Amino acid sequence: MDYTIHNYIENPLDAAALNDLVALVGGDPAEMVRASLDETSAEAVVAHLVDNPADMQRPIAVLNGKAVIGRPAERVLEIL
């Protein structure tokens, strides 16, 4: 199985990549942010993470067009 680890601090995701990731994770976009936000729409979450990449919840596992926030770690099993 191939996998990639993306260091989003050294190489932050752009808005397009973050929009794709928000769509793959689904659910409440605010769950992808480690800080509390006043506005929790997908657009607000993406804008916040573009400016503050360290606030991204991690890890996020992506496989075969699906993604989950890996907290707790057992959630990764959902996409395997």
C-alpha positions as CSV (number, residue, x, y, z in Angstrom):
1,M,0.0,0.0,0.0
2,D,1.4,3.4,-1.0
3,Y,1.0,6.3,1.4
4,T,2.3,9.9,1.7
5,I,2.9,12.0,4.7
6,H,2.4,15.6,3.9
7,N,4.2,18.1,6.2
8,Y,1.6,20.9,6.1
9,I,3.7,23.2,8.3
10,E,6.7,23.2,5.9
11,N,4.4,23.0,2.8
12,P,1.0,24.5,3.7
13,L,-2.0,23.3,1.7
14,D,-3.5,25.9,-0.5
15,A,-7.2,26.8,-0.5
16,A,-8.0,24.4,-3.4
17,A,-6.4,21.4,-1.6
18,L,-8.1,22.4,1.7
19,N,-11.4,22.6,0.0
20,D,-10.9,19.1,-1.4
21,L,-9.9,17.8,2.0
22,V,-12.9,19.4,3.7
23,A,-15.2,17.7,1.1
24,L,-13.5,14.3,1.7
25,V,-13.7,14.5,5.5
26,G,-17.4,15.6,5.3
27,G,-19.4,16.4,8.3
28,D,-18.8,19.6,10.3
29,P,-15.8,21.4,8.7
30,A,-15.0,23.0,12.1
31,E,-13.8,19.6,13.3
32,M,-10.7,20.1,11.1
33,V,-9.6,23.0,13.3
34,R,-7.9,22.7,16.6
35,A,-9.0,26.3,17.6
36,S,-12.5,27.5,18.1
37,L,-13.9,29.7,15.3
38,D,-16.7,32.2,15.3
39,E,-17.7,31.1,11.8
40,T,-17.6,27.4,11.0
41,S,-18.6,27.3,7.3
42,A,-16.4,25.4,5.0
43,E,-15.2,28.7,3.5
44,A,-14.3,30.1,6.9
45,V,-12.5,26.9,7.9
46,V,-10.5,26.9,4.7
47,A,-9.6,30.6,5.0
48,H,-8.5,30.1,8.6
49,L,-6.4,27.1,7.8
50,V,-4.7,28.9,4.8
51,D,-3.6,31.6,7.3
52,N,-3.0,29.2,10.3
53,P,-1.9,25.8,9.0
54,A,-0.8,24.7,12.5
55,D,-4.4,24.9,13.6
56,M,-5.3,21.9,11.4
57,Q,-6.5,18.9,13.4
58,R,-4.2,16.0,12.7
59,P,-3.6,13.5,11.6
60,I,-6.0,13.3,8.7
61,A,-5.9,10.0,6.8
62,V,-6.9,9.9,3.1
63,L,-7.4,6.7,1.2
64,N,-9.3,5.9,-2.0
65,G,-11.3,9.1,-2.1
66,K,-12.3,9.1,1.6
67,A,-10.8,10.9,4.6
68,V,-11.1,10.9,8.4
69,I,-9.6,12.9,11.2
70,G,-7.5,10.3,13.0
71,R,-8.5,11.2,16.6
72,P,-8.9,8.8,18.1
73,A,-6.5,6.7,16.0
74,E,-9.1,4.0,15.6
75,R,-11.1,6.2,13.3
76,V,-8.5,5.5,10.6
77,L,-9.8,2.0,10.4
78,E,-13.0,3.4,9.0
79,I,-11.3,4.0,5.6
80,L,-9.1,0.9,5.5
